[in-house]
Amino acid sequence: MSVPLYEAKAELFRLLGHPVRIRVLELLQDGPKPVRDLLGAIEVEPTGLSQHLAVLRRSGMVSAQREGATVMYALAGGNVANLLRAARELLTEKLSGQNELLSELLAEKSENGAL
């Protein structure tokens, strides 16, 4: 029996629901990186990063390739970068709406003489 699409989407968002995983995906947008570079950019214990990378690998969001003693991680496809870009655009819209509201409130406050 297959999982309904809305449940599959919910699972995807649960997978992305941790800041370390999002940060790893952001860092990998610039190209493959070894674990040591990821550790240097993210304040997390090596075991914690390893667990998050394993989750991302099992989900198919990232791929891993061994180069000698180094494991290189990369985004598994362009759609991951597109998803991160869409999230950035949604946040930009949300925050610009908040800035507009704040500006209106401040303007109203100074018009009424109450600072």
PDB file as gemmi writes it, atoms N, CA and C in Angstrom:
CRYST1    1.000    1.000    1.000  90.00  90.00  90.00 P 1                      
ATOM      1  N   MET A   1       0.838  -1.174   0.000  1.00  0.00           N  
ATOM      2  CA  MET A   1       0.000   0.000   0.000  1.00  0.00           C  
ATOM      3  C   MET A   1       0.887   1.242   0.000  1.00  0.00           C  
ATOM      4  N   SER A   2       0.627   2.167  -0.902  1.00  0.00           N  
ATOM      5  CA  SER A   2       1.462   3.359  -0.996  1.00  0.00           C  
ATOM      6  C   SER A   2       1.004   4.428   0.001  1.00  0.00           C  
ATOM      7  N   VAL A   3       1.927   5.287   0.324  1.00  0.00           N  
ATOM      8  CA  VAL A   3       1.669   6.376   1.260  1.00  0.00           C  
ATOM      9  C   VAL A   3       1.021   7.525   0.484  1.00  0.00           C  
ATOM     10  N   PRO A   4      -0.014   8.154   1.051  1.00  0.00           N  
ATOM     11  CA  PRO A   4      -0.610   9.311   0.372  1.00  0.00           C  
ATOM     12  C   PRO A   4       0.433  10.414   0.169  1.00  0.00           C  
ATOM     13  N   LEU A   5       0.282  11.168  -0.882  1.00  0.00           N  
ATOM     14  CA  LEU A   5       1.238  12.217  -1.226  1.00  0.00           C  
ATOM     15  C   LEU A   5       1.421  13.211  -0.083  1.00  0.00           C  
ATOM     16  N   TYR A   6       0.337  13.611   0.579  1.00  0.00           N  
ATOM     17  CA  TYR A   6       0.466  14.591   1.662  1.00  0.00           C  
ATOM     18  C   TYR A   6       1.302  14.034   2.812  1.00  0.00           C  
ATOM     19  N   GLU A   7       1.237  12.722   3.063  1.00  0.00           N  
ATOM     20  CA  GLU A   7       2.067  12.127   4.113  1.00  0.00           C  
ATOM     21  C   GLU A   7       3.533  12.094   3.686  1.00  0.00           C  
ATOM     22  N   ALA A   8       3.776  11.807   2.414  1.00  0.00           N  
ATOM     23  CA  ALA A   8       5.147  11.806   1.906  1.00  0.00           C  
ATOM     24  C   ALA A   8       5.749  13.208   2.003  1.00  0.00           C  
ATOM     25  N   LYS A   9       4.951  14.227   1.692  1.00  0.00           N  
ATOM     26  CA  LYS A   9       5.431  15.610   1.800  1.00  0.00           C  
ATOM     27  C   LYS A   9       5.712  15.960   3.258  1.00  0.00           C  
ATOM     28  N   ALA A  10       4.825  15.553   4.155  1.00  0.00           N  
ATOM     29  CA  ALA A  10       5.025  15.827   5.584  1.00  0.00           C  
ATOM     30  C   ALA A  10       6.318  15.180   6.068  1.00  0.00           C  
ATOM     31  N   GLU A  11       6.602  13.974   5.607  1.00  0.00           N  
ATOM     32  CA  GLU A  11       7.834  13.293   5.999  1.00  0.00           C  
ATOM     33  C   GLU A  11       9.056  14.053   5.486  1.00  0.00           C  
ATOM     34  N   LEU A  12       8.979  14.577   4.268  1.00  0.00           N  
ATOM     35  CA  LEU A  12      10.071  15.373   3.713  1.00  0.00           C  
ATOM     36  C   LEU A  12      10.326  16.600   4.583  1.00  0.00           C  
ATOM     37  N   PHE A  13       9.261  17.282   4.978  1.00  0.00           N  
ATOM     38  CA  PHE A  13       9.441  18.474   5.807  1.00  0.00           C  
ATOM     39  C   PHE A  13       9.926  18.123   7.213  1.00  0.00           C  
ATOM     40  N   ARG A  14       9.532  16.973   7.729  1.00  0.00           N  
ATOM     41  CA  ARG A  14      10.077  16.528   9.024  1.00  0.00           C  
ATOM     42  C   ARG A  14      11.580  16.298   8.899  1.00  0.00           C  
ATOM     43  N   LEU A  15      11.978  15.684   7.795  1.00  0.00           N  
ATOM     44  CA  LEU A  15      13.392  15.440   7.533  1.00  0.00           C  
ATOM     45  C   LEU A  15      14.169  16.750   7.521  1.00  0.00           C  
ATOM     46  N   LEU A  16      13.574  17.777   6.946  1.00  0.00           N  
ATOM     47  CA  LEU A  16      14.242  19.076   6.837  1.00  0.00           C  
ATOM     48  C   LEU A  16      14.063  19.925   8.088  1.00  0.00           C  
ATOM     49  N   GLY A  17      13.390  19.401   9.092  1.00  0.00           N  
ATOM     50  CA  GLY A  17      13.031  20.173  10.265  1.00  0.00           C  
ATOM     51  C   GLY A  17      14.123  20.340  11.300  1.00  0.00           C  
ATOM     52  N   HIS A  18      15.363  20.181  10.934  1.00  0.00           N  
ATOM     53  CA  HIS A  18      16.450  20.387  11.887  1.00  0.00           C  
ATOM     54  C   HIS A  18      17.451  21.389  11.299  1.00  0.00           C  
ATOM     55  N   PRO A  19      17.840  22.399  12.087  1.00  0.00           N  
ATOM     56  CA  PRO A  19      18.749  23.431  11.573  1.00  0.00           C  
ATOM     57  C   PRO A  19      20.078  22.893  11.047  1.00  0.00           C  
ATOM     58  N   VAL A  20      20.608  21.850  11.661  1.00  0.00           N  
ATOM     59  CA  VAL A  20      21.891  21.304  11.191  1.00  0.00           C  
ATOM     60  C   VAL A  20      21.727  20.736   9.779  1.00  0.00           C  
ATOM     61  N   ARG A  21      20.647  20.054   9.521  1.00  0.00           N  
ATOM     62  CA  ARG A  21      20.427  19.479   8.185  1.00  0.00           C  
ATOM     63  C   ARG A  21      20.270  20.578   7.138  1.00  0.00           C  
ATOM     64  N   ILE A  22      19.534  21.615   7.490  1.00  0.00           N  
ATOM     65  CA  ILE A  22      19.367  22.736   6.561  1.00  0.00           C  
ATOM     66  C   ILE A  22      20.716  23.382   6.287  1.00  0.00           C  
ATOM     67  N   ARG A  23      21.515  23.575   7.325  1.00  0.00           N  
ATOM     68  CA  ARG A  23      22.831  24.209   7.150  1.00  0.00           C  
ATOM     69  C   ARG A  23      23.739  23.349   6.283  1.00  0.00           C  
ATOM     70  N   VAL A  24      23.709  22.042   6.486  1.00  0.00           N  
ATOM     71  CA  VAL A  24      24.514  21.145   5.648  1.00  0.00           C  
ATOM     72  C   VAL A  24      24.104  21.314   4.184  1.00  0.00           C  
ATOM     73  N   LEU A  25      22.819  21.310   3.916  1.00  0.00           N  
ATOM     74  CA  LEU A  25      22.340  21.452   2.538  1.00  0.00           C  
ATOM     75  C   LEU A  25      22.751  22.797   1.946  1.00  0.00           C  
ATOM     76  N   GLU A  26      22.675  23.853   2.761  1.00  0.00           N  
ATOM     77  CA  GLU A  26      23.107  25.171   2.281  1.00  0.00           C  
ATOM     78  C   GLU A  26      24.587  25.164   1.917  1.00  0.00           C  
ATOM     79  N   LEU A  27      25.396  24.585   2.779  1.00  0.00           N  
ATOM     80  CA  LEU A  27      26.841  24.543   2.526  1.00  0.00           C  
ATOM     81  C   LEU A  27      27.177  23.740   1.277  1.00  0.00           C  
ATOM     82  N   LEU A  28      26.418  22.696   1.026  1.00  0.00           N  
ATOM     83  CA  LEU A  28      26.698  21.843  -0.127  1.00  0.00           C  
ATOM     84  C   LEU A  28      26.215  22.442  -1.445  1.00  0.00           C  
ATOM     85  N   GLN A  29      25.477  23.547  -1.380  1.00  0.00           N  
ATOM     86  CA  GLN A  29      25.047  24.209  -2.618  1.00  0.00           C  
ATOM     87  C   GLN A  29      26.240  24.707  -3.428  1.00  0.00           C  
ATOM     88  N   ASP A  30      27.345  25.008  -2.741  1.00  0.00           N  
ATOM     89  CA  ASP A  30      28.545  25.519  -3.417  1.00  0.00           C  
ATOM     90  C   ASP A  30      29.406  24.406  -4.004  1.00  0.00           C  
ATOM     91  N   GLY A  31      28.995  23.163  -3.802  1.00  0.00           N  
ATOM     92  CA  GLY A  31      29.754  22.037  -4.316  1.00  0.00           C  
ATOM     93  C   GLY A  31      30.092  21.058  -3.212  1.00  0.00           C  
ATOM     94  N   PRO A  32      30.641  19.903  -3.606  1.00  0.00           N  
ATOM     95  CA  PRO A  32      30.977  18.862  -2.628  1.00  0.00           C  
ATOM     96  C   PRO A  32      31.947  19.361  -1.569  1.00  0.00           C  
ATOM     97  N   LYS A  33      31.776  18.832  -0.360  1.00  0.00           N  
ATOM     98  CA  LYS A  33      32.644  19.225   0.753  1.00  0.00           C  
ATOM     99  C   LYS A  33      32.968  18.002   1.604  1.00  0.00           C  
ATOM    100  N   PRO A  34      34.198  17.974   2.152  1.00  0.00           N  
ATOM    101  CA  PRO A  34      34.540  16.901   3.091  1.00  0.00           C  
ATOM    102  C   PRO A  34      33.915  17.197   4.458  1.00  0.00           C  
ATOM    103  N   VAL A  35      33.805  16.179   5.262  1.00  0.00           N  
ATOM    104  CA  VAL A  35      33.206  16.311   6.588  1.00  0.00           C  
ATOM    105  C   VAL A  35      33.936  17.371   7.413  1.00  0.00           C  
ATOM    106  N   ARG A  36      35.251  17.435   7.324  1.00  0.00           N  
ATOM    107  CA  ARG A  36      36.005  18.403   8.133  1.00  0.00           C  
ATOM    108  C   ARG A  36      35.580  19.837   7.818  1.00  0.00           C  
ATOM    109  N   ASP A  37      35.268  20.140   6.554  1.00  0.00           N  
ATOM    110  CA  ASP A  37      34.806  21.487   6.195  1.00  0.00           C  
ATOM    111  C   ASP A  37      33.420  21.753   6.765  1.00  0.00           C  
ATOM    112  N   LEU A  38      32.574  20.739   6.724  1.00  0.00           N  
ATOM    113  CA  LEU A  38      31.230  20.890   7.294  1.00  0.00           C  
ATOM    114  C   LEU A  38      31.316  21.120   8.797  1.00  0.00           C  
ATOM    115  N   LEU A  39      32.183  20.362   9.459  1.00  0.00           N  
ATOM    116  CA  LEU A  39      32.365  20.527  10.911  1.00  0.00           C  
ATOM    117  C   LEU A  39      32.887  21.919  11.242  1.00  0.00           C  
ATOM    118  N   GLY A  40      33.771  22.441  10.402  1.00  0.00           N  
ATOM    119  CA  GLY A  40      34.325  23.776  10.638  1.00  0.00           C  
ATOM    120  C   GLY A  40      33.287  24.877  10.489  1.00  0.00           C  
ATOM    121  N   ALA A  41      32.244  24.623   9.715  1.00  0.00           N  
ATOM    122  CA  ALA A  41      31.230  25.645   9.448  1.00  0.00           C  
ATOM    123  C   ALA A  41      29.991  25.517  10.327  1.00  0.00           C  
ATOM    124  N   ILE A  42      29.846  24.374  10.996  1.00  0.00           N  
ATOM    125  CA  ILE A  42      28.655  24.127  11.803  1.00  0.00           C  
ATOM    126  C   ILE A  42      29.106  23.773  13.220  1.00  0.00           C  
ATOM    127  N   GLU A  43      28.522  24.434  14.194  1.00  0.00           N  
ATOM    128  CA  GLU A  43      28.868  24.138  15.590  1.00  0.00           C  
ATOM    129  C   GLU A  43      28.065  22.928  16.057  1.00  0.00           C  
ATOM    130  N   VAL A  44      28.629  21.759  15.818  1.00  0.00           N  
ATOM    131  CA  VAL A  44      27.992  20.504  16.210  1.00  0.00           C  
ATOM    132  C   VAL A  44      29.099  19.484  16.455  1.00  0.00           C  
ATOM    133  N   GLU A  45      28.836  18.551  17.344  1.00  0.00           N  
ATOM    134  CA  GLU A  45      29.801  17.482  17.614  1.00  0.00           C  
ATOM    135  C   GLU A  45      29.909  16.579  16.383  1.00  0.00           C  
ATOM    136  N   PRO A  46      31.070  15.990  16.158  1.00  0.00           N  
ATOM    137  CA  PRO A  46      31.242  15.102  14.999  1.00  0.00           C  
ATOM    138  C   PRO A  46      30.202  13.976  14.950  1.00  0.00           C  
ATOM    139  N   THR A  47      29.862  13.390  16.089  1.00  0.00           N  
ATOM    140  CA  THR A  47      28.864  12.307  16.074  1.00  0.00           C  
ATOM    141  C   THR A  47      27.494  12.826  15.671  1.00  0.00           C  
ATOM    142  N   GLY A  48      27.161  14.034  16.110  1.00  0.00           N  
ATOM    143  CA  GLY A  48      25.878  14.638  15.728  1.00  0.00           C  
ATOM    144  C   GLY A  48      25.817  14.907  14.239  1.00  0.00           C  
ATOM    145  N   LEU A  49      26.899  15.458  13.688  1.00  0.00           N  
ATOM    146  CA  LEU A  49      26.938  15.722  12.247  1.00  0.00           C  
ATOM    147  C   LEU A  49      26.836  14.418  11.477  1.00  0.00           C  
ATOM    148  N   SER A  50      27.536  13.400  11.945  1.00  0.00           N  
ATOM    149  CA  SER A  50      27.491  12.100  11.286  1.00  0.00           C  
ATOM    150  C   SER A  50      26.061  11.559  11.226  1.00  0.00           C  
ATOM    151  N   GLN A  51      25.320  11.707  12.322  1.00  0.00           N  
ATOM    152  CA  GLN A  51      23.928  11.240  12.342  1.00  0.00           C  
ATOM    153  C   GLN A  51      23.064  12.018  11.355  1.00  0.00           C  
ATOM    154  N   HIS A  52      23.244  13.338  11.301  1.00  0.00           N  
ATOM    155  CA  HIS A  52      22.460  14.154  10.375  1.00  0.00           C  
ATOM    156  C   HIS A  52      22.811  13.826   8.925  1.00  0.00           C  
ATOM    157  N   LEU A  53      24.094  13.617   8.661  1.00  0.00           N  
ATOM    158  CA  LEU A  53      24.507  13.243   7.301  1.00  0.00           C  
ATOM    159  C   LEU A  53      23.914  11.892   6.914  1.00  0.00           C  
ATOM    160  N   ALA A  54      23.844  10.971   7.853  1.00  0.00           N  
ATOM    161  CA  ALA A  54      23.257   9.654   7.572  1.00  0.00           C  
ATOM    162  C   ALA A  54      21.778   9.787   7.220  1.00  0.00           C  
ATOM    163  N   VAL A  55      21.056  10.640   7.935  1.00  0.00           N  
ATOM    164  CA  VAL A  55      19.635  10.862   7.637  1.00  0.00           C  
ATOM    165  C   VAL A  55      19.490  11.454   6.238  1.00  0.00           C  
ATOM    166  N   LEU A  56      20.309  12.449   5.924  1.00  0.00           N  
ATOM    167  CA  LEU A  56      20.239  13.090   4.603  1.00  0.00           C  
ATOM    168  C   LEU A  56      20.627  12.119   3.489  1.00  0.00           C  
ATOM    169  N   ARG A  57      21.582  11.256   3.765  1.00  0.00           N  
ATOM    170  CA  ARG A  57      22.016  10.263   2.784  1.00  0.00           C  
ATOM    171  C   ARG A  57      20.914   9.236   2.537  1.00  0.00           C  
ATOM    172  N   ARG A  58      20.311   8.716   3.622  1.00  0.00           N  
ATOM    173  CA  ARG A  58      19.238   7.720   3.477  1.00  0.00           C  
ATOM    174  C   ARG A  58      18.028   8.289   2.736  1.00  0.00           C  
ATOM    175  N   SER A  59      17.791   9.586   2.917  1.00  0.00           N  
ATOM    176  CA  SER A  59      16.640  10.211   2.263  1.00  0.00           C  
ATOM    177  C   SER A  59      16.905  10.520   0.802  1.00  0.00           C  
ATOM    178  N   GLY A  60      18.165  10.426   0.382  1.00  0.00           N  
ATOM    179  CA  GLY A  60      18.513  10.721  -1.005  1.00  0.00           C  
ATOM    180  C   GLY A  60      18.774  12.195  -1.267  1.00  0.00           C  
ATOM    181  N   MET A  61      18.867  13.002  -0.210  1.00  0.00           N  
ATOM    182  CA  MET A  61      19.119  14.438  -0.380  1.00  0.00           C  
ATOM    183  C   MET A  61      20.602  14.723  -0.665  1.00  0.00           C  
ATOM    184  N   VAL A  62      21.480  13.910  -0.071  1.00  0.00           N  
ATOM    185  CA  VAL A  62      22.916  14.067  -0.316  1.00  0.00           C  
ATOM    186  C   VAL A  62      23.501  12.717  -0.724  1.00  0.00           C  
ATOM    187  N   SER A  63      24.632  12.810  -1.381  1.00  0.00           N  
ATOM    188  CA  SER A  63      25.370  11.597  -1.724  1.00  0.00           C  
ATOM    189  C   SER A  63      26.747  11.694  -1.081  1.00  0.00           C  
ATOM    190  N   ALA A  64      27.368  10.557  -0.879  1.00  0.00           N  
ATOM    191  CA  ALA A  64      28.696  10.512  -0.267  1.00  0.00           C  
ATOM    192  C   ALA A  64      29.607   9.689  -1.161  1.00  0.00           C  
ATOM    193  N   GLN A  65      30.838  10.167  -1.294  1.00  0.00           N  
ATOM    194  CA  GLN A  65      31.824   9.451  -2.094  1.00  0.00           C  
ATOM    195  C   GLN A  65      33.154   9.510  -1.366  1.00  0.00           C  
ATOM    196  N   ARG A  66      33.763   8.348  -1.211  1.00  0.00           N  
ATOM    197  CA  ARG A  66      35.052   8.270  -0.531  1.00  0.00           C  
ATOM    198  C   ARG A  66      36.163   8.591  -1.523  1.00  0.00           C  
ATOM    199  N   GLU A  67      37.059   9.491  -1.076  1.00  0.00           N  
ATOM    200  CA  GLU A  67      38.256   9.834  -1.849  1.00  0.00           C  
ATOM    201  C   GLU A  67      39.445   9.614  -0.925  1.00  0.00           C  
ATOM    202  N   GLY A  68      40.009   8.422  -0.970  1.00  0.00           N  
ATOM    203  CA  GLY A  68      41.071   8.059  -0.038  1.00  0.00           C  
ATOM    204  C   GLY A  68      40.484   7.928   1.357  1.00  0.00           C  
ATOM    205  N   ALA A  69      41.035   8.689   2.303  1.00  0.00           N  
ATOM    206  CA  ALA A  69      40.538   8.644   3.677  1.00  0.00           C  
ATOM    207  C   ALA A  69      39.418   9.664   3.914  1.00  0.00           C  
ATOM    208  N   THR A  70      39.123  10.463   2.889  1.00  0.00           N  
ATOM    209  CA  THR A  70      38.149  11.535   3.030  1.00  0.00           C  
ATOM    210  C   THR A  70      36.819  11.142   2.396  1.00  0.00           C  
ATOM    211  N   VAL A  71      35.728  11.466   3.092  1.00  0.00           N  
ATOM    212  CA  VAL A  71      34.396  11.266   2.530  1.00  0.00           C  
ATOM    213  C   VAL A  71      33.888  12.626   2.087  1.00  0.00           C  
ATOM    214  N   MET A  72      33.548  12.718   0.808  1.00  0.00           N  
ATOM    215  CA  MET A  72      33.029  13.962   0.242  1.00  0.00           C  
ATOM    216  C   MET A  72      31.510  13.854   0.150  1.00  0.00           C  
ATOM    217  N   TYR A  73      30.826  14.895   0.600  1.00  0.00           N  
ATOM    218  CA  TYR A  73      29.365  14.944   0.532  1.00  0.00           C  
ATOM    219  C   TYR A  73      28.950  15.980  -0.506  1.00  0.00           C  
ATOM    220  N   ALA A  74      27.857  15.684  -1.205  1.00  0.00           N  
ATOM    221  CA  ALA A  74      27.345  16.586  -2.239  1.00  0.00           C  
ATOM    222  C   ALA A  74      25.830  16.502  -2.256  1.00  0.00           C  
ATOM    223  N   LEU A  75      25.196  17.555  -2.768  1.00  0.00           N  
ATOM    224  CA  LEU A  75      23.751  17.496  -2.978  1.00  0.00           C  
ATOM    225  C   LEU A  75      23.474  16.422  -4.015  1.00  0.00           C  
ATOM    226  N   ALA A  76      22.412  15.676  -3.794  1.00  0.00           N  
ATOM    227  CA  ALA A  76      22.101  14.575  -4.705  1.00  0.00           C  
ATOM    228  C   ALA A  76      21.506  15.062  -6.023  1.00  0.00           C  
ATOM    229  N   GLY A  77      20.995  16.287  -6.056  1.00  0.00           N  
ATOM    230  CA  GLY A  77      20.419  16.806  -7.287  1.00  0.00           C  
ATOM    231  C   GLY A  77      20.088  18.277  -7.166  1.00  0.00           C  
ATOM    232  N   GLY A  78      19.770  18.878  -8.306  1.00  0.00           N  
ATOM    233  CA  GLY A  78      19.461  20.302  -8.343  1.00  0.00           C  
ATOM    234  C   GLY A  78      18.172  20.669  -7.652  1.00  0.00           C  
ATOM    235  N   ASN A  79      17.273  19.712  -7.494  1.00  0.00           N  
ATOM    236  CA  ASN A  79      15.996  20.034  -6.861  1.00  0.00           C  
ATOM    237  C   ASN A  79      16.153  20.419  -5.401  1.00  0.00           C  
ATOM    238  N   VAL A  80      17.177  19.917  -4.736  1.00  0.00           N  
ATOM    239  CA  VAL A  80      17.423  20.286  -3.343  1.00  0.00           C  
ATOM    240  C   VAL A  80      17.768  21.770  -3.274  1.00  0.00           C  
ATOM    241  N   ALA A  81      18.626  22.231  -4.167  1.00  0.00           N  
ATOM    242  CA  ALA A  81      18.988  23.650  -4.214  1.00  0.00           C  
ATOM    243  C   ALA A  81      17.759  24.495  -4.551  1.00  0.00           C  
ATOM    244  N   ASN A  82      16.901  24.006  -5.440  1.00  0.00           N  
ATOM    245  CA  ASN A  82      15.668  24.728  -5.779  1.00  0.00           C  
ATOM    246  C   ASN A  82      14.762  24.853  -4.565  1.00  0.00           C  
ATOM    247  N   LEU A  83      14.669  23.804  -3.769  1.00  0.00           N  
ATOM    248  CA  LEU A  83      13.846  23.832  -2.562  1.00  0.00           C  
ATOM    249  C   LEU A  83      14.373  24.867  -1.566  1.00  0.00           C  
ATOM    250  N   LEU A  84      15.686  24.913  -1.389  1.00  0.00           N  
ATOM    251  CA  LEU A  84      16.282  25.892  -0.479  1.00  0.00           C  
ATOM    252  C   LEU A  84      16.062  27.313  -0.986  1.00  0.00           C  
ATOM    253  N   ARG A  85      16.142  27.496  -2.295  1.00  0.00           N  
ATOM    254  CA  ARG A  85      15.901  28.809  -2.901  1.00  0.00           C  
ATOM    255  C   ARG A  85      14.448  29.238  -2.678  1.00  0.00           C  
ATOM    256  N   ALA A  86      13.515  28.297  -2.859  1.00  0.00           N  
ATOM    257  CA  ALA A  86      12.094  28.595  -2.636  1.00  0.00           C  
ATOM    258  C   ALA A  86      11.851  28.970  -1.172  1.00  0.00           C  
ATOM    259  N   ALA A  87      12.486  28.283  -0.248  1.00  0.00           N  
ATOM    260  CA  ALA A  87      12.342  28.606   1.185  1.00  0.00           C  
ATOM    261  C   ALA A  87      12.854  30.014   1.463  1.00  0.00           C  
ATOM    262  N   ARG A  88      13.985  30.367   0.843  1.00  0.00           N  
ATOM    263  CA  ARG A  88      14.549  31.707   1.013  1.00  0.00           C  
ATOM    264  C   ARG A  88      13.579  32.769   0.496  1.00  0.00           C  
ATOM    265  N   GLU A  89      12.961  32.495  -0.657  1.00  0.00           N  
ATOM    266  CA  GLU A  89      12.008  33.445  -1.233  1.00  0.00           C  
ATOM    267  C   GLU A  89      10.776  33.596  -0.350  1.00  0.00           C  
ATOM    268  N   LEU A  90      10.269  32.492   0.196  1.00  0.00           N  
ATOM    269  CA  LEU A  90       9.117  32.559   1.093  1.00  0.00           C  
ATOM    270  C   LEU A  90       9.442  33.370   2.345  1.00  0.00           C  
ATOM    271  N   LEU A  91      10.620  33.138   2.907  1.00  0.00           N  
ATOM    272  CA  LEU A  91      11.030  33.895   4.092  1.00  0.00           C  
ATOM    273  C   LEU A  91      11.212  35.373   3.779  1.00  0.00           C  
ATOM    274  N   THR A  92      11.758  35.679   2.614  1.00  0.00           N  
ATOM    275  CA  THR A  92      11.933  37.076   2.211  1.00  0.00           C  
ATOM    276  C   THR A  92      10.590  37.774   2.117  1.00  0.00           C  
ATOM    277  N   GLU A  93       9.608  37.108   1.508  1.00  0.00           N  
ATOM    278  CA  GLU A  93       8.265  37.685   1.401  1.00  0.00           C  
ATOM    279  C   GLU A  93       7.664  37.906   2.784  1.00  0.00           C  
ATOM    280  N   LYS A  94       7.794  36.913   3.636  1.00  0.00           N  
ATOM    281  CA  LYS A  94       7.228  37.007   4.981  1.00  0.00           C  
ATOM    282  C   LYS A  94       7.861  38.153   5.758  1.00  0.00           C  
ATOM    283  N   LEU A  95       9.195  38.227   5.727  1.00  0.00           N  
ATOM    284  CA  LEU A  95       9.889  39.254   6.491  1.00  0.00           C  
ATOM    285  C   LEU A  95       9.671  40.642   5.912  1.00  0.00           C  
ATOM    286  N   SER A  96       9.567  40.768   4.598  1.00  0.00           N  
ATOM    287  CA  SER A  96       9.319  42.096   4.027  1.00  0.00           C  
ATOM    288  C   SER A  96       7.923  42.562   4.418  1.00  0.00           C  
ATOM    289  N   GLY A  97       6.967  41.649   4.514  1.00  0.00           N  
ATOM    290  CA  GLY A  97       5.635  42.003   4.986  1.00  0.00           C  
ATOM    291  C   GLY A  97       5.676  42.496   6.414  1.00  0.00           C  
ATOM    292  N   GLN A  98       6.505  41.890   7.234  1.00  0.00           N  
ATOM    293  CA  GLN A  98       6.645  42.320   8.624  1.00  0.00           C  
ATOM    294  C   GLN A  98       7.294  43.695   8.695  1.00  0.00           C  
ATOM    295  N   ASN A  99       8.275  43.965   7.818  1.00  0.00           N  
ATOM    296  CA  ASN A  99       8.926  45.271   7.798  1.00  0.00           C  
ATOM    297  C   ASN A  99       7.935  46.354   7.387  1.00  0.00           C  
ATOM    298  N   GLU A 100       7.074  46.030   6.412  1.00  0.00           N  
ATOM    299  CA  GLU A 100       6.060  46.994   5.990  1.00  0.00           C  
ATOM    300  C   GLU A 100       5.113  47.306   7.142  1.00  0.00           C  
ATOM    301  N   LEU A 101       4.688  46.292   7.869  1.00  0.00           N  
ATOM    302  CA  LEU A 101       3.802  46.484   9.013  1.00  0.00           C  
ATOM    303  C   LEU A 101       4.491  47.316  10.085  1.00  0.00           C  
ATOM    304  N   LEU A 102       5.745  47.019  10.361  1.00  0.00           N  
ATOM    305  CA  LEU A 102       6.502  47.785  11.346  1.00  0.00           C  
ATOM    306  C   LEU A 102       6.603  49.248  10.928  1.00  0.00           C  
ATOM    307  N   SER A 103       6.881  49.499   9.662  1.00  0.00           N  
ATOM    308  CA  SER A 103       6.959  50.878   9.166  1.00  0.00           C  
ATOM    309  C   SER A 103       5.643  51.606   9.357  1.00  0.00           C  
ATOM    310  N   GLU A 104       4.539  50.922   9.051  1.00  0.00           N  
ATOM    311  CA  GLU A 104       3.221  51.531   9.239  1.00  0.00           C  
ATOM    312  C   GLU A 104       2.968  51.842  10.704  1.00  0.00           C  
ATOM    313  N   LEU A 105       3.308  50.928  11.586  1.00  0.00           N  
ATOM    314  CA  LEU A 105       3.118  51.152  13.017  1.00  0.00           C  
ATOM    315  C   LEU A 105       3.950  52.333  13.517  1.00  0.00           C  
ATOM    316  N   LEU A 106       5.198  52.393  13.075  1.00  0.00           N  
ATOM    317  CA  LEU A 106       6.070  53.496  13.490  1.00  0.00           C  
ATOM    318  C   LEU A 106       5.570  54.826  12.953  1.00  0.00           C  
ATOM    319  N   ALA A 107       5.085  54.840  11.703  1.00  0.00           N  
ATOM    320  CA  ALA A 107       4.557  56.066  11.112  1.00  0.00           C  
ATOM    321  C   ALA A 107       3.314  56.517  11.881  1.00  0.00           C  
ATOM    322  N   GLU A 108       2.443  55.585  12.206  1.00  0.00           N  
ATOM    323  CA  GLU A 108       1.235  55.905  12.957  1.00  0.00           C  
ATOM    324  C   GLU A 108       1.591  56.442  14.343  1.00  0.00           C  
ATOM    325  N   LYS A 109       2.587  55.836  14.935  1.00  0.00           N  
ATOM    326  CA  LYS A 109       3.024  56.235  16.273  1.00  0.00           C  
ATOM    327  C   LYS A 109       3.548  57.667  16.257  1.00  0.00           C  
ATOM    328  N   SER A 110       4.369  58.025  15.239  1.00  0.00           N  
ATOM    329  CA  SER A 110       4.922  59.389  15.192  1.00  0.00           C  
ATOM    330  C   SER A 110       3.876  60.400  14.770  1.00  0.00           C  
ATOM    331  N   GLU A 111       2.868  60.009  13.990  1.00  0.00           N  
ATOM    332  CA  GLU A 111       1.775  60.918  13.621  1.00  0.00           C  
ATOM    333  C   GLU A 111       0.954  61.278  14.860  1.00  0.00           C  
ATOM    334  N   ASN A 112       0.804  60.337  15.753  1.00  0.00           N  
ATOM    335  CA  ASN A 112       0.022  60.571  16.963  1.00  0.00           C  
ATOM    336  C   ASN A 112       0.867  61.216  18.057  1.00  0.00           C  
ATOM    337  N   GLY A 113       2.138  61.433  17.797  1.00  0.00           N  
ATOM    338  CA  GLY A 113       2.991  62.092  18.771  1.00  0.00           C  
ATOM    339  C   GLY A 113       3.432  61.199  19.917  1.00  0.00           C  
ATOM    340  N   ALA A 114       3.190  59.938  19.823  1.00  0.00           N  
ATOM    341  CA  ALA A 114       3.581  59.014  20.897  1.00  0.00           C  
ATOM    342  C   ALA A 114       4.785  58.228  20.456  1.00  0.00           C  
ATOM    343  N   LEU A 115       5.949  58.583  20.931  1.00  0.00           N  
ATOM    344  CA  LEU A 115       7.156  57.858  20.550  1.00  0.00           C  
ATOM    345  C   LEU A 115       7.599  56.933  21.614  1.00  0.00           C  
TER     346      LEU A 115                                                      
END                                                                             
